[in-house]
Amino acid sequence: MTRAELAAMIDHTLLKPGATDEDIERLCSEAVEHGFRTVCVNPCRVELASRILKGKEPGVCSVAGFPLGASIPDVKSVEAARAIQDGATEIDMVMNVGALLSGDETLVANDIAAVMRSCKGRAALKVIIEAALLSDEQKETACRIAVDQGVDFVKTSTGFGPGGATAEDVALMRRAVGEAAGVKAAGGIRDFETAAAMIEAGANRIGASAGPALLEGAEND
């Protein structure tokens, strides 16, 4: 895999609450330099990132219901809509994990559907299932519900939960969604070897705050 091929799969991420304007500017500069797919920033930073990246290749990704997934569906929907209005081209929403653990599949589906209505035709939607909190059967259920709502990707983790991405979870999620959706691995991916293992397991998008470090070890273009 070449550096350019890997870079095109990376959402270069900065979701820390203390991120400054200067940090966002640096994130965007690195995304342009390395050819990352997007920068992923909190909703209040979308307008700045979009302005910096106007006319350049990297897109802007933002989040909804982040990091707990415990907001009500209408709030997540409005959050996504505003981020899109400010320039986001992709939204990573956190599923209502508590609803899934309670067996309330209807609420899980309605939650995703609410955000999907904001995104449809305007932005790609990824659903974070926070895999470390779920059994394998629950992970499969979460993926099925997400795909039924027409999402573009399922995603392993927020990076703020009890565990990050594992190759085993990525493989399970890829089997669960088949070719109906992409799989984004995120959480604890800090080097090329880990990123390559995720891609080998079936991921076609990587979320990482250490984007430049992931390219070290990839083949030169």
N, C-alpha and C positions, 0 to 999 in steps of 0.2 A: 504494500500500500504506500502510495506516495504521500508526501507532506500535503500537497494540494487536495488530494482525495480525502484525507483525514480531516483537514481543516474545514472542508465543505460540510462535514457532518457535525461540527462542534457549535453548540450554543455557549458562547463565552459569557460566563455568568458572574454577576455581582449583586447579591441580594441581602448583604449585610445591612442592618439598620443604620449604621454609622457612615455609610458611603457618602463621600462629599462630591461636589461638582467636579473637582479635580480628578477624583477616582473614576467617575463616569467618563470624563474626557480621555483618561488613560485607557480605559476598557475599550472605548470606541476606536482609539488609535491603534491598539493592538489587533482589534478585529479587522480593520482595514489592512494593516501590514501583513497579517498572516492569512487573510482570506477566509475568516470564520463565517459560518452560515448566518448567525445572528449574535447580537448581544442580548442577554436576558437581564432585565432590571425591574426593580419595583415600580408599581404604577406611577408614583409621584416623580419618577425619573424618565418616563417614556418621552415626554415632550423634549427634554434636553437631549437625550440620546438620538431622537429622530431628527432634531435640528442639526446635530453634529454630523450625522450620517446621511443627510439629504444628498441625493445624487450619487451615493456610493453603494457598493454591492451588499454589504451586510445588512440584514433586516433587523428589526427590533422586536424582541419577544418580551412579554410581561406575564404577570401572574394574577390569579384571582382566587380568593379564599385562602390565601397563603399566610402561614405555613400549616395551619391546623385543619382547614377544610370545614370548619364548624360554622361558617356564616350561612344565613338562609339563602335559598336559591336566588331570590330576587336581588339580593345584595351582590352576590357573585356576578350575576348577569349585568348589573349596572357597572360594576367595577371593570368587567371585561369590555363593555361598550365604551366606557370613557377612555380606557387604554387604547382601544382601536381608533377612537376619535383623535387621540393625541399622536397617533402614528404607529402603533403596534401592528405587526403583521402576523404575529403568532401569540396565542394565549396558553399558558400552562395553568390549569385549574387544579385545585386539590379536591378530590372526591370527598364526600361526607363519609369518612371512615367509620364513625360511630354508628351511622345508620346501617352500613354494611354489616358490622359486627353484631348489630341487633337483629339482623335478618330482614330489614325493611328495604327490599330491593326496589320498591316503588319510589321511595324517597330518593334513593341513590340515582335512579333513572331520571326522575324529575329535576334533580339538582343539575345533572349533566345537561339535560335538555334545555334548561333555562339559559345556561351559558352558550350552548350551541346556537340558540336563536340569535344571540348577539354576534356570534362569530360567522354564521353561515354566509358564504359568499364574500366575506370581508377579511377573515383571518383564519389561519389553521388553529385547530384546538387539540391540545394534548391534555390527557387526564392523568393526574398523579394518584396512584393507588396506595402509596406508602406501604410497600410490600412487607417491610419488616414487622408490621403489626398484624399481618394476615397469615392464615394457614394457606397451604397450597390450593385447597379447594376454594377458599375465599378469593385468592388471587385470580383464579380462573373465572369465578363469578363476576368479579369486578371488571375483568377484561371483556367478558361477554356483554355485560350491560353497556359498557362504553362503546363497543363496536355497534351494538343495536341502535345507539343514538347517533351513529355516523361520524364519530370523532376521527381525527387524522392520526393520532398517536396515543398509545398508553405509555406511561412513564413510571419508572420504578419508585422514585423517592423524592422528597423535598430537599434532602441534605440537612434538614433540621430535626429529623426524627431519630428513632433509636438505632437505625442502621441505614447503610447506603445501598448502592447497587451491588448485586452479585451476578456472576455469569449464570448461575442456576436459575435465578429469578428471571433473567432476561430470556433464557431458553424456554422456560415455562410460559412466559407471556407471549413469546413468538409463536409457540404451538397453539396457544389459546386464541390469538387473533388471526393466525394464518397470514394471508396476504391482504386482509381487509383493513389493516391499519399498520402504521409504523410502531416501532418500539424505541423509546428513549431511555437510555441508562444514565442515571445521575446519582450523585452522592458518593464521595470518597474516591473519585477517579482522578488520580494525580500524576500518572505517568503513562508512557506509550504502551507498555506491556499490559496494563490494566485495560486501557481503552481498546487495544487489539483483542483482548479476551472477550470483551463485551460485544464487539462487532462479530467476532467468530460465533458467539452464542446466538446472534440474531438481531442485535441492535443496529439501527440505521440512523440514529442520532445520539449524540453524547452531550450531556450537560456537565460543565466543569468550570470551576473558577481558575483552574491552572491550565488554561488553554495552550499557551506557548510551550509549557513543559511537556504536554502530551505529544507535541510534534517531534520532540527529540527522540530519535530512534526510527522514525519513519524514513522511507527512501527519499532521496532527493528527487525533485521533479525532473 
